[in-house]
Amino acid sequence: MNELSGRQQLPAFRPRFVVAGTGSGSGKTTVTLGLLRALARRGLTVQAFKCGPDYIDPAYHAAATGRPARNLDSWMTSSSYMLEYFLRSSEEADVSVIEGVMGLYDGKEATSLTGSTAEIAILTGSPVLLVVDVRSMGRSAAAIVLGFQQLERDISIAAVIVNRCGSASHYRTVKAAIEAACGVPVIGWLERDRGLDIPERHLGLLPAVERGELEPLFDRAADLLAEGTDLDALLELAAAAPALHYPAPAMPMLGENQPGAAAPADCLPEAAGQAPLAVLPADTEAARPAKAAASAPLPATAFPGGGCSEMRPNPPMDRIGRKSAANDRAPVIAVARDAAFNFYYADNLELLVRAGAQLVPFSPLSGEDIPPNADGIYLGGGFPEEFAAGIAANSAFLRGLRAAAAAEMPLYAECGGYMVLARSLKDRAGAVHAMAGIIPAHTVMQERRAALGYREVTAREDCLLLKQGESLRGHEFHYSLMRPVAGEGWTYAYDSKGRGGSQPEGYSCGNVMAAYAHIHLASHFPAAVRLVEACRSYSESKKGIHL
């Protein structure tokens, strides 16, 4: 029996529970953070997960536990992949805490569980801890819990925490009502406390997490929950969760990726209290021509206004998970990682590593240039509009991006990274900042949200990640608009389908690809391979060049 078949046959015991809310604003994030910190104080290894495509809550989770948090998404990825990822990521944990998204039953569709917290609870066999905001109600709280119990019989609401109680007497009233009508234990409560208010989920929030400014909030929530919650009962509930089994391999395109095989830990995004994302030193003998070419004039074909050069075809996918015989090192992908660029799904980075890449972080806000040994660049999302002046001041970084594009180095950017590749960025105050100028457009921030929701994107032509007609799933959330320059060439990357229909989106030219959508590579595994192989092809084409 090999290791894979052994893992698939043996039961996997994962103490776990889902923290779900009756709706957004019910207090599930506050409860989750307090429980994470309270359980970690007991000396337990706590693994946090977030349902859905959110980036900010996982940053909170990581700060509260000292461990990288993970996303679980049952629409962007298959159920078998999601289950395998959960099992693999929780192997070393004493308990896993899965924070839900919106209300328990809220998902992509109005009449099904698709993409909801409830679907993830079912797929992972997790008991649900329901958080109910009981402000200004008594026995009516029981009606709410009863409705949540009866809507879906496959959901196990194992316990309740009531939030924003007016007093201990109020807590006893709603506890008695819920337990009598629903037969579900109410194991804890939180009083109304302005000290538990979480800051606005935007504008410099993640830097505040990294500076430790939210530690008092985490500690306050932990103190109150430890005092008002039966943590022993909660751990017993988690330990009683049924055993799971590893599914069949979910990643056939990645030969080394078998369930239970751990991706290198250092390919993960840096979290508060974590070591930096680094697997290869930035300075090696394999310095890339992009560094030296940073100040060189760019050819007309480097930008759409002067025409778009053809992208080199990707090599056959017969070297998956292995180093090329022609190149004895893995291609290096430089990953922008700082307060302006920090929205990355942990498993997207893992999948790139497992497809054969090595990742090197760099910080444009710290004045760093593109690492000289880079064979490709990945600019993630974030809040570049809040740091636009700092980005614009790093002329070496912007020149490096232009030089990389001119040299046909693979360059992939999404959302915030997409904005930085434009010619300028106009912030909310009206100030205009010069950006890389690779994309013939100007980015303009607006007060009104421009897009929110899941997306399925389909390649209009062969591009850096996809062949024509292939699709990826992802998510969009942004306040900016990309305004192309009239009269200059523009090739859309995708047809993007969301709740409002389909429309062209993004930009693709040569080895440059960028769009607003935050895509999930696990929704189409060959995309990770195509990007890594494009970087390998670039590396091999430059072999032997000395600067």
HUKA-V608796 format. One record per residue. N is the residue number from 1. BURIAL is 1 if it has 24 or more other ideal C-beta (glycine too) atoms within 12 Angstrom, else 0. Layout:
N;BURIAL + N;BURIAL
//
This chain:
1;0 + 2;0 + 3;0 + 4;0 + 5;0 + 6;0 + 7;1 + 8;1 + 9;0 + 10;0 + 11;0 + 12;1 + 13;0 + 14;1 + 15;1 + 16;1 + 17;1 + 18;1 + 19;1 + 20;1 + 21;1 + 22;1 + 23;0 + 24;0 + 25;0 + 26;1 + 27;1 + 28;1 + 29;1 + 30;1 + 31;1 + 32;1 + 33;1 + 34;1 + 35;1 + 36;1 + 37;1 + 38;1 + 39;1 + 40;1 + 41;0 + 42;0 + 43;0 + 44;1 + 45;0 + 46;1 + 47;1 + 48;1 + 49;1 + 50;1 + 51;1 + 52;1 + 53;1 + 54;1 + 55;1 + 56;1 + 57;1 + 58;1 + 59;1 + 60;1 + 61;1 + 62;1 + 63;1 + 64;1 + 65;1 + 66;1 + 67;1 + 68;1 + 69;1 + 70;1 + 71;1 + 72;1 + 73;1 + 74;1 + 75;1 + 76;1 + 77;1 + 78;1 + 79;1 + 80;1 + 81;1 + 82;1 + 83;1 + 84;1 + 85;1 + 86;1 + 87;1 + 88;1 + 89;1 + 90;1 + 91;0 + 92;0 + 93;1 + 94;1 + 95;1 + 96;1 + 97;1 + 98;1 + 99;1 + 100;1 + 101;1 + 102;1 + 103;1 + 104;1 + 105;1 + 106;1 + 107;1 + 108;1 + 109;0 + 110;0 + 111;0 + 112;0 + 113;1 + 114;1 + 115;1 + 116;1 + 117;1 + 118;1 + 119;1 + 120;1 + 121;1 + 122;1 + 123;1 + 124;1 + 125;1 + 126;1 + 127;1 + 128;1 + 129;1 + 130;1 + 131;1 + 132;1 + 133;1 + 134;1 + 135;1 + 136;0 + 137;1 + 138;1 + 139;0 + 140;0 + 141;1 + 142;1 + 143;0 + 144;1 + 145;1 + 146;1 + 147;0 + 148;1 + 149;1 + 150;0 + 151;0 + 152;0 + 153;0 + 154;0 + 155;1 + 156;1 + 157;1 + 158;1 + 159;1 + 160;1 + 161;1 + 162;1 + 163;1 + 164;1 + 165;1 + 166;0 + 167;0 + 168;0 + 169;0 + 170;1 + 171;1 + 172;0 + 173;1 + 174;1 + 175;1 + 176;0 + 177;1 + 178;1 + 179;0 + 180;0 + 181;1 + 182;1 + 183;0 + 184;1 + 185;1 + 186;1 + 187;1 + 188;1 + 189;1 + 190;1 + 191;1 + 192;0 + 193;1 + 194;0 + 195;0 + 196;1 + 197;0 + 198;1 + 199;0 + 200;0 + 201;0 + 202;0 + 203;0 + 204;0 + 205;1 + 206;1 + 207;1 + 208;1 + 209;1 + 210;1 + 211;0 + 212;0 + 213;0 + 214;1 + 215;0 + 216;0 + 217;1 + 218;1 + 219;1 + 220;1 + 221;1 + 222;1 + 223;0 + 224;1 + 225;1 + 226;1 + 227;0 + 228;1 + 229;1 + 230;1 + 231;1 + 232;0 + 233;0 + 234;1 + 235;1 + 236;0 + 237;1 + 238;1 + 239;0 + 240;0 + 241;1 + 242;0 + 243;0 + 244;1 + 245;1 + 246;1 + 247;1 + 248;0 + 249;1 + 250;1 + 251;1 + 252;0 + 253;1 + 254;1 + 255;0 + 256;1 + 257;1 + 258;1 + 259;1 + 260;1 + 261;1 + 262;0 + 263;1 + 264;1 + 265;1 + 266;1 + 267;1 + 268;1 + 269;1 + 270;1 + 271;1 + 272;1 + 273;0 + 274;1 + 275;0 + 276;1 + 277;1 + 278;1 + 279;1 + 280;1 + 281;0 + 282;1 + 283;0 + 284;0 + 285;0 + 286;1 + 287;1 + 288;1 + 289;1 + 290;1 + 291;1 + 292;0 + 293;1 + 294;1 + 295;0 + 296;0 + 297;0 + 298;1 + 299;0 + 300;0 + 301;0 + 302;1 + 303;1 + 304;1 + 305;1 + 306;0 + 307;0 + 308;1 + 309;0 + 310;0 + 311;1 + 312;0 + 313;0 + 314;1 + 315;1 + 316;0 + 317;1 + 318;0 + 319;1 + 320;1 + 321;1 + 322;0 + 323;0 + 324;1 + 325;0 + 326;0 + 327;1 + 328;0 + 329;0 + 330;1 + 331;1 + 332;1 + 333;1 + 334;1 + 335;1 + 336;1 + 337;1 + 338;1 + 339;1 + 340;1 + 341;1 + 342;1 + 343;1 + 344;1 + 345;1 + 346;1 + 347;1 + 348;1 + 349;1 + 350;1 + 351;1 + 352;1 + 353;1 + 354;1 + 355;1 + 356;1 + 357;1 + 358;1 + 359;1 + 360;1 + 361;1 + 362;1 + 363;1 + 364;1 + 365;1 + 366;0 + 367;0 + 368;1 + 369;1 + 370;1 + 371;1 + 372;1 + 373;1 + 374;1 + 375;1 + 376;1 + 377;1 + 378;1 + 379;1 + 380;1 + 381;1 + 382;1 + 383;1 + 384;1 + 385;1 + 386;1 + 387;1 + 388;1 + 389;0 + 390;1 + 391;1 + 392;1 + 393;0 + 394;1 + 395;0 + 396;1 + 397;1 + 398;1 + 399;1 + 400;1 + 401;1 + 402;1 + 403;1 + 404;1 + 405;1 + 406;1 + 407;1 + 408;1 + 409;1 + 410;1 + 411;1 + 412;1 + 413;1 + 414;1 + 415;1 + 416;1 + 417;1 + 418;1 + 419;1 + 420;1 + 421;1 + 422;1 + 423;1 + 424;1 + 425;1 + 426;1 + 427;1 + 428;0 + 429;0 + 430;0 + 431;0 + 432;0 + 433;1 + 434;1 + 435;1 + 436;1 + 437;1 + 438;1 + 439;1 + 440;1 + 441;1 + 442;1 + 443;1 + 444;1 + 445;1 + 446;0 + 447;0 + 448;0 + 449;0 + 450;0 + 451;1 + 452;0 + 453;1 + 454;1 + 455;1 + 456;1 + 457;1 + 458;1 + 459;1 + 460;1 + 461;1 + 462;1 + 463;1 + 464;1 + 465;1 + 466;1 + 467;0 + 468;0 + 469;0 + 470;1 + 471;1 + 472;1 + 473;1 + 474;1 + 475;1 + 476;1 + 477;1 + 478;1 + 479;1 + 480;1 + 481;1 + 482;1 + 483;0 + 484;1 + 485;0 + 486;0 + 487;0 + 488;0 + 489;1 + 490;1 + 491;1 + 492;1 + 493;1 + 494;1 + 495;1 + 496;1 + 497;0 + 498;1 + 499;0 + 500;0 + 501;0 + 502;0 + 503;0 + 504;1 + 505;1 + 506;1 + 507;1 + 508;1 + 509;1 + 510;1 + 511;1 + 512;1 + 513;1 + 514;1 + 515;1 + 516;1 + 517;1 + 518;1 + 519;1 + 520;1 + 521;1 + 522;1 + 523;1 + 524;1 + 525;1 + 526;1 + 527;1 + 528;1 + 529;1 + 530;1 + 531;1 + 532;1 + 533;1 + 534;1 + 535;1 + 536;1 + 537;1 + 538;1 + 539;1 + 540;1 + 541;1 + 542;1 + 543;0 + 544;0 + 545;0 + 546;0 + 547;0
//
